[in-house]
Amino acid sequence: MNFPLYIAKRYLFSKSSNNAINIITIIAAVGVIIGAAALFIVLSVFSGLKNFSLDFIRVSDPDLKISSAKGKSFFFTDAFMENFKDERIVSYSKVVEEKALFSYEGKPQMARIKGVDANYLKVNSIDTAIYVGDWLDRQLPNAVVIGNGISASLSLGTYDVIEPLKVYVPKPGKGYIRNPNNAFNQINLQPIGVFKLTEDLDKQYVFSNIEVAQGLLNYQSDQISAIELRLRPDANRSEVIEQLAVTLGDDFRVQTREQLNAIFYRMINTENLVSYLVFTLILIIALFNVIGAIVMMILDKRENLTTLFNLGATLKEIRKVFVLQGFLLSIFGLVIGLSLAIIFVLLQKQFGFIMITSSLAYPVEFKLLNVMVVVVTITSLGFLAAKIASARISMKLIQ
């Protein structure tokens, strides 16, 4: 058996005659256990929150979106449609989107009107987010579905047949506005549904039939703002993007869901990184207990170290004994803390005993990547702490 490892295990698991050292060692082990468990739970919670938030994004945004790179609109011709006859593309939807001013009973609200065609629900599952009313009805040409934030801001419900929701957009043209009364296109709309996703999306969109948006913007029947695509789950998205970029040319922009929500993804990843760094800092503080425990053990075993040195052990081997002891102490705390944290996360995911609201459990996600992050972090910091403590051993100490 490896000599330093054998001695390190004896020192780690044997009880010292000095109760203070035993207590310090237990405190150090408990600190590592708590630190490992806390780090894994925090990473799992942020993974759960990320997936929980991305579920809303997946509902509202397509796999790919194609828009004009040199203007707000383009024409959807038969030749253009040939680009989407690909078995990797499940469905596509034509949309018209523009900023507009909405008004209800004198209350104004800026938002985006988004006209969608009959295929829209084959690309996005926005209808699953409706909690009041219904999705668009082709038989009701001026019907719209509004976000919960807009509904709250305007104190607006559904199926109000007395007071319409008015929408205004500037008329196309150049130069100064001479008569404000003739400067805007305006139509009356009737909300028939309210959707609820995220706070930003709820204040941002009003969905209508595509013909309504085209009429409001003076668009022709084949003039649109974008094409939204849904891909097969097993499709290679990069290959599809590359092919579309070649066939469509530089006049069009192909964006993924992540690119459409770049700020959101960046915010989520930044929060995850900051949380990891904060809890790693707490873990570093906890590992100072390991350094203290090893130093106290060195002082307690000073006579034994002298004996080992006289029996032929080198200074390097004696230092290695305590490096391994500190490392084993960190591994011991890691195994227990990580095991407890994994059990907690799996139970929370299965039973949801910690709730955000009365109907929503705190989201967590078990990922092997998080396990690896905790293992690498604890083992690296534990080894470094043990290395620092073992540097206390010198020839002067053991002679």
DRENPA-183794 format. One record per residue (C-alpha): residue number from 1; x, y, z. Coordinates in Angstrom, 3 decimals, always signed. Example, Ala and Ser with C-alpha at 12.3 -4.5 7.8 and 13.67 -1.06 7.14 Angstrom:
BEGIN
<atom k="1" px="+12.300" py="-4.500" pz="+7.800"/>
<atom k="2" px="+13.670" py="-1.060" pz="+7.140"/>
END
This chain:
BEGIN
<atom k="1" px="+0.000" py="+0.000" pz="+0.000"/>
<atom k="2" px="+1.120" py="+3.553" pz="-0.675"/>
<atom k="3" px="+2.822" py="+4.692" pz="+2.526"/>
<atom k="4" px="+1.600" py="+8.332" pz="+2.644"/>
<atom k="5" px="-1.972" py="+7.230" pz="+1.781"/>
<atom k="6" px="-1.962" py="+4.579" pz="+4.521"/>
<atom k="7" px="-0.808" py="+7.071" pz="+7.164"/>
<atom k="8" px="-3.236" py="+9.742" pz="+5.894"/>
<atom k="9" px="-6.219" py="+7.373" pz="+6.280"/>
<atom k="10" px="-5.082" py="+6.401" pz="+9.770"/>
<atom k="11" px="-4.822" py="+10.046" pz="+10.797"/>
<atom k="12" px="-8.177" py="+10.938" pz="+9.219"/>
<atom k="13" px="-10.293" py="+8.186" pz="+10.766"/>
<atom k="14" px="-8.476" py="+7.668" pz="+14.081"/>
<atom k="15" px="-9.608" py="+9.688" pz="+17.069"/>
<atom k="16" px="-7.082" py="+12.181" pz="+18.400"/>
<atom k="17" px="-6.302" py="+12.392" pz="+22.104"/>
<atom k="18" px="-6.935" py="+16.114" pz="+21.811"/>
<atom k="19" px="-10.713" py="+16.749" pz="+21.757"/>
<atom k="20" px="-10.225" py="+20.212" pz="+20.276"/>
<atom k="21" px="-8.664" py="+18.690" pz="+17.160"/>
<atom k="22" px="-11.524" py="+16.194" pz="+16.870"/>
<atom k="23" px="-14.043" py="+19.029" pz="+17.055"/>
<atom k="24" px="-12.157" py="+21.128" pz="+14.488"/>
<atom k="25" px="-11.982" py="+18.151" pz="+12.114"/>
<atom k="26" px="-15.733" py="+17.515" pz="+12.479"/>
<atom k="27" px="-16.474" py="+21.195" pz="+11.855"/>
<atom k="28" px="-14.255" py="+21.129" pz="+8.752"/>
<atom k="29" px="-16.057" py="+18.026" pz="+7.433"/>
<atom k="30" px="-19.489" py="+19.521" pz="+8.127"/>
<atom k="31" px="-18.452" py="+22.721" pz="+6.347"/>
<atom k="32" px="-17.472" py="+20.794" pz="+3.225"/>
<atom k="33" px="-20.707" py="+18.757" pz="+3.380"/>
<atom k="34" px="-22.870" py="+21.870" pz="+3.629"/>
<atom k="35" px="-20.845" py="+23.689" pz="+0.968"/>
<atom k="36" px="-21.070" py="+20.813" pz="-1.520"/>
<atom k="37" px="-24.793" py="+20.334" pz="-0.910"/>
<atom k="38" px="-25.548" py="+24.055" pz="-1.166"/>
<atom k="39" px="-23.553" py="+24.478" pz="-4.381"/>
<atom k="40" px="-25.293" py="+21.560" pz="-6.099"/>
<atom k="41" px="-28.762" py="+22.627" pz="-4.944"/>
<atom k="42" px="-28.215" py="+26.198" pz="-6.163"/>
<atom k="43" px="-26.975" py="+24.991" pz="-9.563"/>
<atom k="44" px="-29.957" py="+22.617" pz="-9.817"/>
<atom k="45" px="-32.395" py="+25.394" pz="-8.914"/>
<atom k="46" px="-30.962" py="+27.708" pz="-11.562"/>
<atom k="47" px="-31.092" py="+24.883" pz="-14.119"/>
<atom k="48" px="-34.750" py="+24.389" pz="-13.184"/>
<atom k="49" px="-35.521" py="+28.098" pz="-13.398"/>
<atom k="50" px="-33.749" py="+28.301" pz="-16.749"/>
<atom k="51" px="-35.798" py="+25.437" pz="-18.197"/>
<atom k="52" px="-38.953" py="+26.862" pz="-16.626"/>
<atom k="53" px="-38.336" py="+30.234" pz="-18.284"/>
<atom k="54" px="-37.297" py="+28.692" pz="-21.597"/>
<atom k="55" px="-40.578" py="+26.788" pz="-21.724"/>
<atom k="56" px="-42.326" py="+30.136" pz="-22.168"/>
<atom k="57" px="-39.844" py="+31.162" pz="-24.860"/>
<atom k="58" px="-40.422" py="+27.892" pz="-26.730"/>
<atom k="59" px="-44.158" py="+28.600" pz="-26.690"/>
<atom k="60" px="-43.869" py="+32.125" pz="-28.068"/>
<atom k="61" px="-40.914" py="+31.894" pz="-30.469"/>
<atom k="62" px="-40.230" py="+29.597" pz="-33.440"/>
<atom k="63" px="-37.218" py="+27.392" pz="-34.108"/>
<atom k="64" px="-36.159" py="+29.745" pz="-36.911"/>
<atom k="65" px="-37.342" py="+33.145" pz="-38.087"/>
<atom k="66" px="-36.652" py="+34.620" pz="-41.525"/>
<atom k="67" px="-36.944" py="+38.363" pz="-42.004"/>
<atom k="68" px="-35.731" py="+40.962" pz="-44.461"/>
<atom k="69" px="-32.244" py="+42.329" pz="-43.837"/>
<atom k="70" px="-32.916" py="+45.504" pz="-45.814"/>
<atom k="71" px="-36.380" py="+46.602" pz="-44.790"/>
<atom k="72" px="-39.452" py="+45.828" pz="-42.753"/>
<atom k="73" px="-41.251" py="+43.674" pz="-45.310"/>
<atom k="74" px="-40.862" py="+41.477" pz="-48.374"/>
<atom k="75" px="-43.103" py="+39.637" pz="-50.818"/>
<atom k="76" px="-43.925" py="+35.971" pz="-50.369"/>
<atom k="77" px="-43.967" py="+34.585" pz="-53.910"/>
<atom k="78" px="-44.344" py="+31.063" pz="-55.258"/>
<atom k="79" px="-40.618" py="+30.986" pz="-55.974"/>
<atom k="80" px="-39.883" py="+32.053" pz="-52.407"/>
<atom k="81" px="-42.137" py="+29.284" pz="-51.080"/>
<atom k="82" px="-39.962" py="+26.653" pz="-52.796"/>
<atom k="83" px="-37.279" py="+27.286" pz="-50.162"/>
<atom k="84" px="-39.450" py="+25.649" pz="-47.489"/>
<atom k="85" px="-40.200" py="+22.384" pz="-49.307"/>
<atom k="86" px="-37.741" py="+20.532" pz="-47.097"/>
<atom k="87" px="-38.549" py="+17.406" pz="-45.093"/>
<atom k="88" px="-36.666" py="+18.906" pz="-42.125"/>
<atom k="89" px="-39.172" py="+21.787" pz="-41.981"/>
<atom k="90" px="-42.408" py="+20.632" pz="-40.343"/>
<atom k="91" px="-44.372" py="+23.817" pz="-40.970"/>
<atom k="92" px="-44.028" py="+27.525" pz="-41.619"/>
<atom k="93" px="-46.177" py="+30.559" pz="-40.906"/>
<atom k="94" px="-46.359" py="+34.027" pz="-42.458"/>
<atom k="95" px="-46.492" py="+36.944" pz="-40.016"/>
<atom k="96" px="-46.815" py="+40.709" pz="-40.182"/>
<atom k="97" px="-45.456" py="+42.608" pz="-37.204"/>
<atom k="98" px="-45.173" py="+46.300" pz="-36.355"/>
<atom k="99" px="-45.181" py="+48.678" pz="-33.399"/>
<atom k="100" px="-48.509" py="+50.372" pz="-32.792"/>
<atom k="101" px="-50.392" py="+52.552" pz="-30.346"/>
<atom k="102" px="-53.365" py="+50.895" pz="-28.683"/>
<atom k="103" px="-56.085" py="+52.832" pz="-26.916"/>
<atom k="104" px="-59.037" py="+51.759" pz="-24.804"/>
<atom k="105" px="-61.357" py="+54.256" pz="-23.128"/>
<atom k="106" px="-58.697" py="+56.936" pz="-23.544"/>
<atom k="107" px="-55.891" py="+54.858" pz="-22.016"/>
<atom k="108" px="-52.864" py="+54.512" pz="-24.357"/>
<atom k="109" px="-50.471" py="+51.560" pz="-24.546"/>
<atom k="110" px="-47.539" py="+50.981" pz="-26.898"/>
<atom k="111" px="-47.187" py="+47.374" pz="-28.080"/>
<atom k="112" px="-46.623" py="+45.302" pz="-31.203"/>
<atom k="113" px="-49.417" py="+44.045" pz="-33.387"/>
<atom k="114" px="-48.577" py="+40.641" pz="-34.835"/>
<atom k="115" px="-50.744" py="+39.368" pz="-37.645"/>
<atom k="116" px="-50.550" py="+35.603" pz="-38.078"/>
<atom k="117" px="-51.960" py="+33.161" pz="-40.602"/>
<atom k="118" px="-53.868" py="+29.919" pz="-40.089"/>
<atom k="119" px="-50.631" py="+27.877" pz="-39.819"/>
<atom k="120" px="-49.305" py="+29.831" pz="-36.853"/>
<atom k="121" px="-50.344" py="+27.286" pz="-34.224"/>
<atom k="122" px="-48.449" py="+24.597" pz="-36.163"/>
<atom k="123" px="-45.266" py="+26.582" pz="-35.525"/>
<atom k="124" px="-45.878" py="+28.064" pz="-32.057"/>
<atom k="125" px="-48.099" py="+26.795" pz="-29.237"/>
<atom k="126" px="-49.175" py="+30.223" pz="-28.080"/>
<atom k="127" px="-52.780" py="+29.032" pz="-27.698"/>
<atom k="128" px="-51.681" py="+26.934" pz="-24.699"/>
<atom k="129" px="-50.863" py="+30.177" pz="-22.861"/>
<atom k="130" px="-54.415" py="+31.570" pz="-23.129"/>
<atom k="131" px="-56.067" py="+31.639" pz="-19.725"/>
<atom k="132" px="-59.088" py="+33.831" pz="-20.537"/>
<atom k="133" px="-61.156" py="+33.584" pz="-23.703"/>
<atom k="134" px="-60.173" py="+31.934" pz="-26.992"/>
<atom k="135" px="-57.570" py="+31.980" pz="-29.737"/>
<atom k="136" px="-58.159" py="+33.864" pz="-32.996"/>
<atom k="137" px="-61.205" py="+32.970" pz="-35.009"/>
<atom k="138" px="-61.040" py="+33.363" pz="-38.783"/>
<atom k="139" px="-64.782" py="+34.098" pz="-38.721"/>
<atom k="140" px="-64.158" py="+37.184" pz="-36.568"/>
<atom k="141" px="-61.897" py="+39.330" pz="-38.788"/>
<atom k="142" px="-61.157" py="+42.059" pz="-36.221"/>
<atom k="143" px="-60.664" py="+39.752" pz="-33.261"/>
<atom k="144" px="-57.360" py="+39.932" pz="-31.362"/>
<atom k="145" px="-55.645" py="+38.125" pz="-28.510"/>
<atom k="146" px="-53.822" py="+40.401" pz="-26.079"/>
<atom k="147" px="-51.158" py="+39.906" pz="-23.443"/>
<atom k="148" px="-52.023" py="+39.896" pz="-19.763"/>
<atom k="149" px="-49.855" py="+42.979" pz="-19.187"/>
<atom k="150" px="-51.729" py="+44.944" pz="-21.823"/>
<atom k="151" px="-55.050" py="+43.757" pz="-20.426"/>
<atom k="152" px="-54.046" py="+44.981" pz="-16.956"/>
<atom k="153" px="-52.692" py="+48.332" pz="-18.193"/>
<atom k="154" px="-55.819" py="+49.146" pz="-20.175"/>
<atom k="155" px="-58.286" py="+47.514" pz="-17.748"/>
<atom k="156" px="-59.483" py="+45.553" pz="-20.727"/>
<atom k="157" px="-61.292" py="+42.223" pz="-20.754"/>
<atom k="158" px="-62.657" py="+40.064" pz="-23.554"/>
<atom k="159" px="-65.726" py="+40.287" pz="-25.776"/>
<atom k="160" px="-66.446" py="+43.935" pz="-25.003"/>
<atom k="161" px="-69.023" py="+44.789" pz="-27.677"/>
<atom k="162" px="-69.563" py="+48.331" pz="-26.423"/>
<atom k="163" px="-66.089" py="+49.892" pz="-26.382"/>
<atom k="164" px="-63.559" py="+48.687" pz="-29.017"/>
<atom k="165" px="-59.795" py="+48.474" pz="-28.672"/>
<atom k="166" px="-58.405" py="+51.061" pz="-31.068"/>
<atom k="167" px="-55.052" py="+50.687" pz="-32.780"/>
<atom k="168" px="-53.055" py="+53.392" pz="-34.579"/>
<atom k="169" px="-49.993" py="+53.182" pz="-36.846"/>
<atom k="170" px="-48.398" py="+56.004" pz="-38.840"/>
<atom k="171" px="-49.240" py="+56.069" pz="-42.533"/>
<atom k="172" px="-46.278" py="+55.344" pz="-44.805"/>
<atom k="173" px="-44.696" py="+58.370" pz="-46.428"/>
<atom k="174" px="-41.970" py="+60.979" pz="-46.189"/>
<atom k="175" px="-41.720" py="+64.537" pz="-45.005"/>
<atom k="176" px="-43.488" py="+66.435" pz="-42.251"/>
<atom k="177" px="-46.950" py="+65.627" pz="-40.951"/>
<atom k="178" px="-49.217" py="+68.492" pz="-42.019"/>
<atom k="179" px="-52.504" py="+67.209" pz="-40.650"/>
<atom k="180" px="-52.271" py="+64.937" pz="-37.553"/>
<atom k="181" px="-55.822" py="+63.751" pz="-38.130"/>
<atom k="182" px="-54.753" py="+62.121" pz="-41.404"/>
<atom k="183" px="-51.348" py="+60.893" pz="-40.251"/>
<atom k="184" px="-52.434" py="+57.525" pz="-38.842"/>
<atom k="185" px="-54.225" py="+54.423" pz="-39.989"/>
<atom k="186" px="-56.749" py="+53.350" pz="-37.382"/>
<atom k="187" px="-59.021" py="+50.356" pz="-36.942"/>
<atom k="188" px="-61.197" py="+49.019" pz="-34.142"/>
<atom k="189" px="-60.421" py="+45.615" pz="-32.644"/>
<atom k="190" px="-62.229" py="+43.265" pz="-30.293"/>
<atom k="191" px="-60.155" py="+41.208" pz="-27.800"/>
<atom k="192" px="-61.449" py="+37.638" pz="-27.537"/>
<atom k="193" px="-58.574" py="+36.136" pz="-25.542"/>
<atom k="194" px="-55.816" py="+36.973" pz="-23.069"/>
<atom k="195" px="-52.523" py="+35.063" pz="-22.939"/>
<atom k="196" px="-50.054" py="+34.914" pz="-20.071"/>
<atom k="197" px="-46.379" py="+34.029" pz="-20.554"/>
<atom k="198" px="-43.687" py="+36.323" pz="-19.150"/>
<atom k="199" px="-43.971" py="+39.895" pz="-17.921"/>
<atom k="200" px="-42.162" py="+41.276" pz="-20.979"/>
<atom k="201" px="-44.102" py="+39.256" pz="-23.546"/>
<atom k="202" px="-47.417" py="+39.999" pz="-21.846"/>
<atom k="203" px="-46.835" py="+43.728" pz="-22.383"/>
<atom k="204" px="-45.407" py="+43.390" pz="-25.858"/>
<atom k="205" px="-47.787" py="+41.560" pz="-28.201"/>
<atom k="206" px="-51.303" py="+41.753" pz="-29.581"/>
<atom k="207" px="-52.104" py="+38.912" pz="-32.006"/>
<atom k="208" px="-54.487" py="+39.395" pz="-34.904"/>
<atom k="209" px="-55.323" py="+37.695" pz="-38.179"/>
<atom k="210" px="-52.703" py="+38.514" pz="-40.779"/>
<atom k="211" px="-55.213" py="+40.305" pz="-43.028"/>
<atom k="212" px="-55.957" py="+42.814" pz="-40.250"/>
<atom k="213" px="-52.296" py="+43.713" pz="-39.823"/>
<atom k="214" px="-51.770" py="+43.937" pz="-43.597"/>
<atom k="215" px="-54.719" py="+46.281" pz="-43.953"/>
<atom k="216" px="-53.543" py="+48.418" pz="-41.052"/>
<atom k="217" px="-50.064" py="+48.803" pz="-42.602"/>
<atom k="218" px="-51.316" py="+49.202" pz="-46.201"/>
<atom k="219" px="-49.541" py="+45.978" pz="-47.163"/>
<atom k="220" px="-50.448" py="+43.933" pz="-50.212"/>
<atom k="221" px="-51.885" py="+40.450" pz="-49.767"/>
<atom k="222" px="-48.509" py="+38.754" pz="-50.350"/>
<atom k="223" px="-46.463" py="+41.312" pz="-48.409"/>
<atom k="224" px="-45.260" py="+40.109" pz="-45.005"/>
<atom k="225" px="-42.727" py="+40.896" pz="-42.267"/>
<atom k="226" px="-41.300" py="+37.437" pz="-41.554"/>
<atom k="227" px="-41.577" py="+33.680" pz="-41.950"/>
<atom k="228" px="-41.490" py="+31.545" pz="-38.813"/>
<atom k="229" px="-40.399" py="+27.916" pz="-39.098"/>
<atom k="230" px="-40.803" py="+24.806" pz="-37.025"/>
<atom k="231" px="-38.188" py="+22.100" pz="-37.575"/>
<atom k="232" px="-38.291" py="+18.388" pz="-36.938"/>
<atom k="233" px="-36.881" py="+17.550" pz="-33.480"/>
<atom k="234" px="-34.092" py="+15.457" pz="-35.032"/>
<atom k="235" px="-33.211" py="+18.011" pz="-37.713"/>
<atom k="236" px="-29.710" py="+19.481" pz="-37.760"/>
<atom k="237" px="-30.532" py="+23.128" pz="-37.220"/>
<atom k="238" px="-27.116" py="+24.381" pz="-38.314"/>
<atom k="239" px="-27.421" py="+22.615" pz="-41.669"/>
<atom k="240" px="-30.909" py="+24.042" pz="-42.231"/>
<atom k="241" px="-29.702" py="+27.556" pz="-41.410"/>
<atom k="242" px="-26.707" py="+27.196" pz="-43.725"/>
<atom k="243" px="-28.877" py="+25.971" pz="-46.596"/>
<atom k="244" px="-31.441" py="+28.742" pz="-46.134"/>
<atom k="245" px="-28.694" py="+31.366" pz="-45.952"/>
<atom k="246" px="-27.312" py="+30.136" pz="-49.294"/>
<atom k="247" px="-30.672" py="+29.927" pz="-51.098"/>
<atom k="248" px="-32.133" py="+33.165" pz="-49.693"/>
<atom k="249" px="-28.984" py="+35.245" pz="-50.034"/>
<atom k="250" px="-27.851" py="+38.366" pz="-48.194"/>
<atom k="251" px="-31.223" py="+40.070" pz="-48.481"/>
<atom k="252" px="-32.648" py="+37.897" pz="-45.702"/>
<atom k="253" px="-31.743" py="+37.226" pz="-42.096"/>
<atom k="254" px="-32.166" py="+33.767" pz="-40.496"/>
<atom k="255" px="-32.372" py="+33.858" pz="-36.702"/>
<atom k="256" px="-32.649" py="+31.082" pz="-34.140"/>
<atom k="257" px="-34.747" py="+31.176" pz="-30.983"/>
<atom k="258" px="-31.603" py="+31.919" pz="-28.976"/>
<atom k="259" px="-30.706" py="+34.856" pz="-31.225"/>
<atom k="260" px="-34.222" py="+36.254" pz="-30.991"/>
<atom k="261" px="-33.881" py="+36.211" pz="-27.180"/>
<atom k="262" px="-30.164" py="+36.925" pz="-26.896"/>
<atom k="263" px="-30.556" py="+39.333" pz="-23.967"/>
<atom k="264" px="-32.678" py="+36.855" pz="-22.032"/>
<atom k="265" px="-30.230" py="+33.995" pz="-22.568"/>
<atom k="266" px="-27.316" py="+36.234" pz="-21.604"/>
<atom k="267" px="-29.107" py="+37.314" pz="-18.424"/>
<atom k="268" px="-29.883" py="+33.706" pz="-17.417"/>
<atom k="269" px="-26.298" py="+32.567" pz="-18.017"/>
<atom k="270" px="-24.891" py="+35.572" pz="-16.149"/>
<atom k="271" px="-27.117" py="+34.913" pz="-13.129"/>
<atom k="272" px="-26.027" py="+31.275" pz="-13.121"/>
<atom k="273" px="-22.343" py="+32.227" pz="-13.272"/>
<atom k="274" px="-22.659" py="+34.853" pz="-10.525"/>
<atom k="275" px="-24.463" py="+32.388" pz="-8.243"/>
<atom k="276" px="-21.768" py="+29.786" pz="-8.850"/>
<atom k="277" px="-19.008" py="+32.287" pz="-8.025"/>
<atom k="278" px="-20.771" py="+33.475" pz="-4.856"/>
<atom k="279" px="-21.258" py="+29.962" pz="-3.502"/>
<atom k="280" px="-17.732" py="+28.996" pz="-4.530"/>
<atom k="281" px="-16.499" py="+31.921" pz="-2.445"/>
<atom k="282" px="-18.542" py="+30.637" pz="+0.502"/>
<atom k="283" px="-17.041" py="+27.201" pz="-0.112"/>
<atom k="284" px="-13.528" py="+28.654" pz="-0.076"/>
<atom k="285" px="-14.254" py="+30.203" pz="+3.315"/>
<atom k="286" px="-15.525" py="+26.825" pz="+4.547"/>
<atom k="287" px="-12.323" py="+25.153" pz="+3.328"/>
<atom k="288" px="-10.287" py="+27.404" pz="+5.609"/>
<atom k="289" px="-11.576" py="+25.041" pz="+8.303"/>
<atom k="290" px="-9.847" py="+22.211" pz="+6.458"/>
<atom k="291" px="-6.602" py="+24.170" pz="+6.477"/>
<atom k="292" px="-7.001" py="+24.823" pz="+10.197"/>
<atom k="293" px="-7.778" py="+21.167" pz="+10.919"/>
<atom k="294" px="-4.704" py="+19.967" pz="+8.995"/>
<atom k="295" px="-2.420" py="+22.499" pz="+10.682"/>
<atom k="296" px="-3.705" py="+21.452" pz="+14.111"/>
<atom k="297" px="-3.182" py="+17.809" pz="+13.184"/>
<atom k="298" px="+0.382" py="+18.554" pz="+12.088"/>
<atom k="299" px="+1.145" py="+20.188" pz="+15.417"/>
<atom k="300" px="-0.531" py="+17.347" pz="+17.320"/>
<atom k="301" px="+1.422" py="+14.668" pz="+15.403"/>
<atom k="302" px="+4.750" py="+16.472" pz="+15.594"/>
<atom k="303" px="+6.459" py="+13.688" pz="+17.577"/>
<atom k="304" px="+5.093" py="+11.041" pz="+15.206"/>
<atom k="305" px="+6.446" py="+12.995" pz="+12.252"/>
<atom k="306" px="+9.885" py="+13.044" pz="+13.832"/>
<atom k="307" px="+9.680" py="+9.275" pz="+14.271"/>
<atom k="308" px="+8.642" py="+8.801" pz="+10.631"/>
<atom k="309" px="+11.518" py="+10.991" pz="+9.509"/>
<atom k="310" px="+14.015" py="+9.018" pz="+11.584"/>
<atom k="311" px="+12.638" py="+5.782" pz="+10.091"/>
<atom k="312" px="+13.508" py="+7.040" pz="+6.620"/>
<atom k="313" px="+10.460" py="+9.010" pz="+5.441"/>
<atom k="314" px="+11.402" py="+12.056" pz="+3.370"/>
<atom k="315" px="+10.048" py="+15.555" pz="+3.947"/>
<atom k="316" px="+8.144" py="+15.262" pz="+0.661"/>
<atom k="317" px="+6.446" py="+12.033" pz="+1.799"/>
<atom k="318" px="+5.511" py="+13.518" pz="+5.165"/>
<atom k="319" px="+3.967" py="+16.534" pz="+3.459"/>
<atom k="320" px="+2.135" py="+14.186" pz="+1.091"/>
<atom k="321" px="+0.560" py="+12.462" pz="+4.123"/>
<atom k="322" px="-1.254" py="+15.651" pz="+5.092"/>
<atom k="323" px="-2.026" py="+16.641" pz="+1.511"/>
<atom k="324" px="-3.803" py="+13.309" pz="+1.157"/>
<atom k="325" px="-5.469" py="+13.690" pz="+4.548"/>
<atom k="326" px="-6.935" py="+17.075" pz="+3.589"/>
<atom k="327" px="-7.902" py="+15.775" pz="+0.168"/>
<atom k="328" px="-9.621" py="+12.726" pz="+1.675"/>
<atom k="329" px="-11.446" py="+14.974" pz="+4.149"/>
<atom k="330" px="-12.731" py="+17.056" pz="+1.204"/>
<atom k="331" px="-13.738" py="+13.922" pz="-0.717"/>
<atom k="332" px="-15.533" py="+12.580" pz="+2.366"/>
<atom k="333" px="-17.514" py="+15.822" pz="+2.703"/>
<atom k="334" px="-18.122" py="+15.930" pz="-1.052"/>
<atom k="335" px="-19.604" py="+12.406" pz="-1.202"/>
<atom k="336" px="-21.939" py="+12.948" pz="+1.742"/>
<atom k="337" px="-22.969" py="+16.495" pz="+0.797"/>
<atom k="338" px="-23.497" py="+15.685" pz="-2.869"/>
<atom k="339" px="-25.470" py="+12.527" pz="-2.039"/>
<atom k="340" px="-27.786" py="+14.437" pz="+0.278"/>
<atom k="341" px="-28.215" py="+17.222" pz="-2.279"/>
<atom k="342" px="-29.012" py="+14.787" pz="-5.111"/>
<atom k="343" px="-31.639" py="+13.063" pz="-2.957"/>
<atom k="344" px="-33.143" py="+16.460" pz="-2.087"/>
<atom k="345" px="-33.258" py="+17.592" pz="-5.730"/>
<atom k="346" px="-34.821" py="+14.343" pz="-6.945"/>
<atom k="347" px="-37.459" py="+14.467" pz="-4.188"/>
<atom k="348" px="-38.256" py="+18.107" pz="-4.970"/>
<atom k="349" px="-38.534" py="+17.320" pz="-8.678"/>
<atom k="350" px="-40.810" py="+14.348" pz="-7.997"/>
<atom k="351" px="-43.005" py="+15.633" pz="-5.170"/>
<atom k="352" px="-42.487" py="+19.430" pz="-5.157"/>
<atom k="353" px="-42.685" py="+19.871" pz="-1.397"/>
<atom k="354" px="-41.180" py="+23.395" pz="-1.568"/>
<atom k="355" px="-43.634" py="+25.706" pz="-3.311"/>
<atom k="356" px="-43.347" py="+29.143" pz="-4.913"/>
<atom k="357" px="-47.100" py="+29.561" pz="-4.906"/>
<atom k="358" px="-49.884" py="+27.299" pz="-3.764"/>
<atom k="359" px="-49.978" py="+25.669" pz="-7.199"/>
<atom k="360" px="-46.367" py="+25.996" pz="-8.420"/>
<atom k="361" px="-43.481" py="+23.961" pz="-7.016"/>
<atom k="362" px="-39.977" py="+25.415" pz="-7.006"/>
<atom k="363" px="-38.437" py="+24.178" pz="-10.283"/>
<atom k="364" px="-35.237" py="+22.111" pz="-10.059"/>
<atom k="365" px="-33.377" py="+20.096" pz="-12.667"/>
<atom k="366" px="-30.956" py="+17.233" pz="-12.092"/>
<atom k="367" px="-28.035" py="+17.470" pz="-14.520"/>
<atom k="368" px="-24.830" py="+15.451" pz="-14.646"/>
<atom k="369" px="-23.033" py="+18.640" pz="-15.672"/>
<atom k="370" px="-23.896" py="+20.172" pz="-12.290"/>
<atom k="371" px="-22.580" py="+17.036" pz="-10.561"/>
<atom k="372" px="-19.305" py="+17.369" pz="-12.463"/>
<atom k="373" px="-19.042" py="+21.078" pz="-11.663"/>
<atom k="374" px="-19.431" py="+20.390" pz="-7.926"/>
<atom k="375" px="-16.974" py="+17.460" pz="-7.994"/>
<atom k="376" px="-14.313" py="+19.448" pz="-9.860"/>
<atom k="377" px="-14.812" py="+22.522" pz="-7.655"/>
<atom k="378" px="-14.633" py="+20.649" pz="-4.322"/>
<atom k="379" px="-11.735" py="+18.389" pz="-5.280"/>
<atom k="380" px="-9.699" py="+21.281" pz="-6.726"/>
<atom k="381" px="-10.262" py="+23.597" pz="-3.776"/>
<atom k="382" px="-9.818" py="+20.724" pz="-1.276"/>
<atom k="383" px="-6.490" py="+19.739" pz="-2.804"/>
<atom k="384" px="-5.347" py="+23.377" pz="-2.809"/>
<atom k="385" px="-6.356" py="+23.806" pz="+0.849"/>
<atom k="386" px="-4.482" py="+20.630" pz="+1.840"/>
<atom k="387" px="-1.441" py="+21.741" pz="-0.141"/>
<atom k="388" px="-1.402" py="+25.090" pz="+1.660"/>
<atom k="389" px="-1.702" py="+23.410" pz="+5.074"/>
<atom k="390" px="+1.035" py="+20.823" pz="+4.383"/>
<atom k="391" px="+3.440" py="+23.608" pz="+3.459"/>
<atom k="392" px="+3.565" py="+24.292" pz="+7.225"/>
<atom k="393" px="+5.791" py="+21.216" pz="+7.601"/>
<atom k="394" px="+9.497" py="+22.007" pz="+7.498"/>
<atom k="395" px="+12.757" py="+20.365" pz="+8.564"/>
<atom k="396" px="+12.801" py="+22.586" pz="+11.624"/>
<atom k="397" px="+9.410" py="+21.213" pz="+12.693"/>
<atom k="398" px="+10.232" py="+17.503" pz="+12.422"/>
<atom k="399" px="+13.824" py="+17.510" pz="+13.701"/>
END
